[in-house]
Amino acid sequence: MQHCVLAMHGLRVRYGQQAVSLRNMAWRHALLTFLLLLGACTAPEPPATPTAPLPTATPRPRLPADAAAAFFAAWQQAQFGAMYDLLSSGAQATTSRDVFVRRYTNIRNGIGETKLIVQPSPPPAESDATATQSQVPFEVTRSLPIFGDLSESNVLPLVQEDGIWKVAWQPGLIFSGLTATSTVRVAPDVAARGRILDRTGKPLADNGAILAVGVVPGEIQDETTLLKAMSDALGLSADTIKQRYQGGQPTWFMPVAVRSAAERPDLQAKLGALGGVALQDRPARVYPLGPAAAHVVGYVSHPTADELRQLAAAGYDETDWIGRAGIEASFEQQLSGTRGGTIQIVDSGSKVLRTVAQKAAVAGQDITLSLDSVIQQEALAVLGDKLGSAVVMDPRDRSILALASQPSFDPNQFVIGLSDAQWQELNGPTRPLVLRATESAYPTGSIFKIITLAAGLENGVVKTSDTFDCGPDWNGLPGVTLHNWQPQGTLKLTEALTESCNPACYEIGLRLDRLDPTILPTFARRFGLGAATSTPGVQEVSGTVPDPTWKQATLKEPWSSGDSVNLAIGQG
C-alpha cells in the first residue's frame, strides 16, 4: 500500500506530494472517500475528543489524628528528621533541626533504648473542622536493657497552619517534665562482681582498684616538661602520650596509661607535682595470687565493639568486665550480677527535677573453689622454671587442692593492659595460656600400671601370688628386647606395683593381648581415661585411649602385641 498522509489544513488535502485545494466541503469528503476506497491510504486518526479533567479534591485540612499518626510512626522508626518536618513553624523557630535530631538521638542512645512503641490513648475522636488547635493523648513505651519496658502517658499538642495540622513541639514530649534547659541524666549502678575464693575463703579474684594516669589539657603548664616526665615514668614515647590526650576538652581527664594501684606512690612522686597530670583510682578486678592460680581462675577484659552489640540487651557497656578464661568465663552469669541505675531529669545545676526510672544493682555471686591457696602457690613453686603441671587432690573426696601449670601468666596484666610484645609472648611457643594439666594430652606413664594389674587380676591372667623377674631386660616378644628402668630382682605382684616394675607389666600386657587385645583399652576407659572429667570451670581435652579400631582408623595399621605391651606401662 502506498503511504499517504491526509491532512485537512483549511481548504487543502495532501496526497503524496500533490496538494489539492478544495473549497467545497462536499468535494473534500468525496475525494477522501475515493482515496480510502482505493486503499491508497488510511483514514486519519480522529481528533481526540476533549475530556474533562479528573476532578481534583480541594485540599482540606489534615485531621489532627493524621498528623499525630505520622509523628508517632516517624518516632518509632527513629526518623527524627521526618519528625522535625511535621513541627509547627513556631516550634521550628525555637529549635533548629540539628538540635532536635541530636537531642532525640543522644537520649535514645544514652538510655540504651532497644525498642519504642507510641500509641494514641484513647484513639482520638473526630475534631471540629473549624478548630485551629487540638491535642492527642498518647502513651510511649520504651524497652530498656536495665529497666525493662518503661511506659508514660503524654499529650501531643497540634496547631493548624495554612490548613495543615502541625505538631506544636516542646522537649516535654520526649520525657514529661523535660525542658529546653534541663537534661536527661543516666547514672549506672554497677553491680559488684562476685569474688572467686579458695576453700578457706581467701580471695583468688577480688574487686580492687587500678591507677589511671592521665592529662587534663587545660591544666598543662609546661608541655615539654610534662611529656618528658611522663615518658620516663611510663615507658611511652612523647608522641604516643600527646596523641592520647590531644582532642580532649580543657576540663576532660584524658587517660594515657593504666598501672597497678601498687605503683601509685612511685608515680605520685614522679608526676604528682606536674601541672596537667592527674592520677585516678578506678575500680577493677585484681588477682592476689598473680600467676599462681591464673589458669584456673582466668582473667577479665572489657567487651569489644562486636560483643557490645550482642550484650547491649543485657545492659553491658564498654566499662564492664567480662570473663575470658577459667572460672571467670565459665561462671560469667553468676559473677556479673544484675546491673542497675537511674534515669533522671536534671536542671543546669544538676538538681534532680524528676526520676524517670530507678533500679538497684544486685551484686554478683561469690564462687568458692576447692583449691587451697597455700598448696596452690607451693605447687607452682615446686615446678620452678620447668615446663609442666602439678595436680594435688584429696583422695577422700577427690577434691582438687592445687592445679598449677608452668609457664604461667599474670592475669592482672589483662586488666592493666598488655603491650603487643607481651601478647606475642603469651602466644609464643611455650604457650603460657595453656593449662597443661587439662588442656594438653600426655602418656600417663607408670600410673597406668595400676590399671594393668587390675585388668590382669580380674581377667585371670595373673594371681597375687605370682612372681616376676624384674631384671634389666624383658624378652617376651620374639626379636624384641625391652628395658627396665632399674633392675629390681624377683618381685611378687604387689612388690612389682610398689617398685614400678616394667617387665611385670610387659608380661601382664602380653597375656591380656593374647586373651583379647581390647581388654586393656576397655579397662583404661573404665578408669576414666579417654573422657573429660567435667570439672566445672576447667577447660580440658578428653585424651585418647588407643585400641585396635582407633589404630586402624587413625594410622591405617593393624594392632600388634607390641602395642598392648607398650600400653601396659602407660606409653604409646
Secondary structure as UniProt FT lines:
FT   STRAND          8..9
FT   TURN            10..11
FT   STRAND          12..15
FT   TURN            16..17
FT   STRAND          18..21
FT   HELIX           25..38
FT   HELIX           64..76
FT   TURN            77..78
FT   HELIX           80..85
FT   HELIX           89..94
FT   HELIX           97..110
FT   TURN            111..112
FT   STRAND          115..120
FT   TURN            129..130
FT   STRAND          133..144
FT   TURN            145..147
FT   STRAND          148..161
FT   TURN            162..163
FT   STRAND          164..167
FT   HELIX           171..173
FT   TURN            176..177
FT   STRAND          183..189
FT   STRAND          196..197
FT   TURN            199..200
FT   STRAND          203..215
FT   HELIX           217..219
FT   HELIX           223..234
FT   HELIX           238..245
FT   TURN            246..247
FT   TURN            250..251
FT   STRAND          254..260
FT   HELIX           261..263
FT   HELIX           264..271
FT   TURN            272..273
FT   TURN            275..276
FT   STRAND          277..286
FT   TURN            288..289
FT   HELIX           290..293
FT   HELIX           294..297
FT   STRAND          300..301
FT   HELIX           305..311
FT   HELIX           312..314
FT   TURN            318..319
FT   STRAND          322..323
FT   HELIX           326..330
FT   HELIX           332..336
FT   STRAND          340..346
FT   TURN            348..349
FT   STRAND          352..359
FT   STRAND          367..368
FT   HELIX           373..383
FT   TURN            384..385
FT   STRAND          388..394
FT   TURN            395..398
FT   STRAND          399..406
FT   HELIX           412..416
FT   HELIX           420..426
FT   TURN            429..430
FT   TURN            432..433
FT   HELIX           436..439
FT   HELIX           445..448
FT   HELIX           449..458
FT   TURN            459..460
FT   TURN            464..465
FT   STRAND          467..470
FT   STRAND          473..474
FT   TURN            478..479
FT   STRAND          482..483
FT   STRAND          489..492
FT   HELIX           493..498
FT   TURN            499..500
FT   HELIX           502..515
FT   TURN            517..518
FT   HELIX           519..526
FT   TURN            527..530
FT   TURN            536..537
FT   HELIX           548..555
FT   HELIX           561..567
FT   TURN            568..570
//
